[in-house]
């Protein structure tokens, strides 16, 4: 409990502009960030990123934008989203000058979800985000952040049953969008 209170205080101080609190909070969350990054990289083929590379790049990006985080779970969700962006940017850069693109897969530990093509997932997420940004956020938190339903509920302010229903809808929509991709122009 004391650690949770101290984390909240560090977050409040960071929002107030205290960079030493920011650094202390990131240091405190580092094991969790490494765990999230490791789970994202575990089964990705052809990745040149290490766990530390992914964590560092995501932290650098969040420090640059200095978002208004509400709590620890919200911060982890934002960093997870940034990790997704880093992975996609890295995959795009790797494939930018190649004629035959390698398939980059993301291996999830979510029940009923195996490996997914990162490019197809990103395309489907962009489409879903246009239709319902909240559903896209849930997918990002679950796929890229490895967050539980209760953690997503805490970040979004929704009840757990609502998050479960929205997760099921989002997962079905993503599966359909990936099975029926838009034609390349």
C-alpha positions as CSV (number, residue, x, y, z in Angstrom):
1,X,0.0,0.0,0.0
2,X,2.8,2.4,0.9
3,X,4.5,1.7,-2.5
4,X,1.2,2.5,-4.3
5,X,0.9,5.8,-2.4
6,X,4.5,6.7,-3.2
7,X,3.9,5.8,-6.9
8,X,0.9,8.1,-6.9
9,X,3.0,10.9,-5.3
10,X,5.8,10.5,-7.8
11,X,3.3,10.7,-10.6
12,X,1.7,13.8,-9.2
13,X,5.2,15.4,-8.8
14,X,6.1,14.5,-12.4
15,X,2.9,16.1,-13.7
16,X,4.0,19.2,-11.7
17,X,7.3,19.2,-13.6
18,X,9.6,17.4,-11.2
19,X,12.0,15.5,-13.5
20,X,13.6,13.7,-10.5
21,X,10.2,12.2,-9.6
22,X,9.7,11.2,-13.3
23,X,13.1,9.4,-13.2
24,X,12.3,7.7,-9.9
25,X,8.9,6.6,-11.1
26,X,10.3,5.1,-14.3
27,X,13.0,3.4,-12.3
28,X,10.3,1.9,-10.0
29,X,8.2,0.7,-13.0
30,X,11.2,-0.6,-15.0
31,X,10.7,-4.3,-14.1
32,X,7.1,-4.1,-15.3
33,X,8.2,-2.2,-18.4
34,X,10.8,-4.8,-19.2
35,X,8.3,-7.5,-18.7
36,X,5.8,-5.8,-21.1
37,X,8.6,-5.3,-23.7
38,X,9.9,-8.8,-23.4
39,X,6.4,-10.2,-23.9
40,X,6.1,-8.1,-27.1
41,X,9.4,-9.1,-28.5
42,X,9.4,-12.8,-27.4
43,X,8.1,-14.2,-30.7
44,X,8.6,-11.4,-33.1
45,X,10.6,-12.5,-36.0
46,X,13.5,-10.6,-37.4
47,X,13.4,-7.9,-34.7
48,X,16.7,-6.0,-34.2
49,X,15.3,-4.5,-30.9
50,X,16.2,-5.8,-27.5
51,X,14.0,-5.5,-24.5
52,X,16.0,-2.6,-23.2
53,X,15.9,-0.9,-26.7
54,X,12.1,-1.1,-26.7
55,X,11.8,0.2,-23.1
56,X,14.2,3.0,-23.7
57,X,12.6,4.1,-26.9
58,X,9.1,4.1,-25.4
59,X,10.3,6.0,-22.3
60,X,12.1,8.6,-24.5
61,X,8.8,9.1,-26.4
62,X,6.7,9.5,-23.3
63,X,9.2,11.9,-21.8
64,X,9.0,14.0,-25.0
65,X,5.2,14.3,-25.0
66,X,4.8,14.6,-21.3
67,X,1.2,13.3,-21.2
68,X,-1.2,13.8,-18.3
69,X,-1.2,10.4,-16.7
70,X,-4.0,9.8,-14.2
71,X,-2.4,6.8,-12.4
72,X,0.1,3.9,-12.7
73,X,-2.2,1.8,-14.9
74,X,-2.8,4.7,-17.2
75,X,1.0,5.4,-17.5
76,X,1.6,1.7,-18.3
77,X,-1.1,1.8,-20.9
78,X,0.4,4.8,-22.6
79,X,3.9,3.3,-22.6
80,X,2.4,0.0,-24.0
81,X,0.9,2.1,-26.8
82,X,4.2,3.7,-27.5
83,X,5.9,0.3,-27.5
84,X,3.4,-0.7,-30.2
85,X,4.4,2.4,-32.2
86,X,8.1,1.6,-31.8
87,X,7.6,-2.0,-33.0
88,X,5.6,-0.8,-36.0
89,X,8.1,2.0,-36.9
90,X,11.0,-0.5,-36.6
91,X,9.2,-3.1,-38.8
92,X,8.4,-0.4,-41.4
93,X,12.0,0.9,-41.4
94,X,13.4,-2.6,-41.8
95,X,11.1,-3.3,-44.8
96,X,11.2,0.1,-46.4
97,X,13.8,-0.8,-49.0
98,X,12.9,-4.4,-49.6
99,X,10.9,-5.8,-52.4
100,X,9.9,-9.0,-50.4
101,X,8.6,-7.9,-47.1
102,X,9.1,-10.2,-44.2
103,X,6.1,-11.0,-42.2
104,X,6.5,-9.6,-38.7
105,X,4.4,-11.5,-36.2
106,X,3.3,-10.5,-32.7
107,X,2.9,-13.5,-30.4
108,X,0.2,-12.9,-27.7
109,X,-0.4,-14.7,-24.5
110,X,-4.1,-13.9,-24.7
111,X,-6.6,-16.7,-24.6
112,X,-7.8,-17.6,-28.0
113,X,-5.3,-15.4,-29.8
114,X,-2.1,-16.8,-31.3
115,X,0.4,-15.0,-33.3
116,X,-0.8,-12.1,-35.5
117,X,0.9,-10.2,-38.4
118,X,2.0,-6.9,-37.0
119,X,1.3,-5.0,-40.2
120,X,-2.2,-6.5,-40.6
121,X,-2.9,-5.8,-37.0
122,X,-1.8,-2.2,-37.3
123,X,-3.9,-1.6,-40.4
124,X,-6.9,-3.1,-38.7
125,X,-6.3,-1.0,-35.5
126,X,-6.2,2.1,-37.6
127,X,-9.5,1.2,-39.2
128,X,-11.1,0.3,-35.9
129,X,-9.8,3.6,-34.3
130,X,-11.7,5.5,-37.0
131,X,-14.9,3.7,-36.1
132,X,-14.4,3.4,-32.3
133,X,-11.3,4.8,-30.7
134,X,-12.3,3.2,-27.4
135,X,-12.3,-0.3,-28.8
136,X,-9.0,0.4,-30.5
137,X,-7.5,1.5,-27.1
138,X,-8.7,-1.7,-25.5
139,X,-7.1,-3.8,-28.2
140,X,-3.8,-1.9,-27.8
141,X,-3.8,-2.3,-24.0
142,X,-4.6,-6.0,-24.2
143,X,-2.3,-6.9,-27.2
144,X,0.6,-4.6,-26.7
145,X,0.4,-3.9,-23.0
146,X,-0.6,-7.4,-21.9
147,X,-3.0,-5.7,-19.5
148,X,-5.7,-7.6,-17.8
149,X,-9.4,-6.8,-18.0
150,X,-9.3,-5.2,-14.6
151,X,-6.3,-3.1,-15.5
152,X,-8.0,-1.9,-18.7
153,X,-11.2,-1.1,-16.6
154,X,-9.1,0.9,-14.2
155,X,-7.5,2.9,-17.0
156,X,-10.7,3.5,-19.0
157,X,-13.1,4.0,-16.1
158,X,-15.4,1.3,-17.5
159,X,-16.7,-1.7,-15.4
160,X,-15.0,-5.0,-15.9
161,X,-18.1,-6.6,-17.5
162,X,-18.2,-3.7,-20.0
163,X,-14.5,-4.1,-20.8
164,X,-15.0,-7.8,-21.4
165,X,-17.9,-7.2,-23.8
166,X,-16.0,-4.5,-25.6
167,X,-12.9,-6.7,-25.8
168,X,-15.0,-9.5,-27.3
169,X,-16.5,-7.1,-29.9
170,X,-13.1,-5.5,-30.7
171,X,-11.4,-8.9,-31.0
172,X,-14.1,-10.1,-33.4
173,X,-13.9,-6.9,-35.4
174,X,-10.1,-7.1,-35.6
175,X,-10.2,-10.8,-36.7
176,X,-12.7,-9.9,-39.5
177,X,-10.6,-6.9,-40.6
178,X,-7.5,-9.0,-40.7
179,X,-9.2,-11.7,-42.6
180,X,-10.5,-9.1,-45.1
181,X,-7.8,-6.5,-45.5
182,X,-8.2,-3.4,-47.6
183,X,-6.7,-3.7,-51.0
184,X,-3.2,-2.1,-51.4
185,X,-3.1,0.9,-53.7
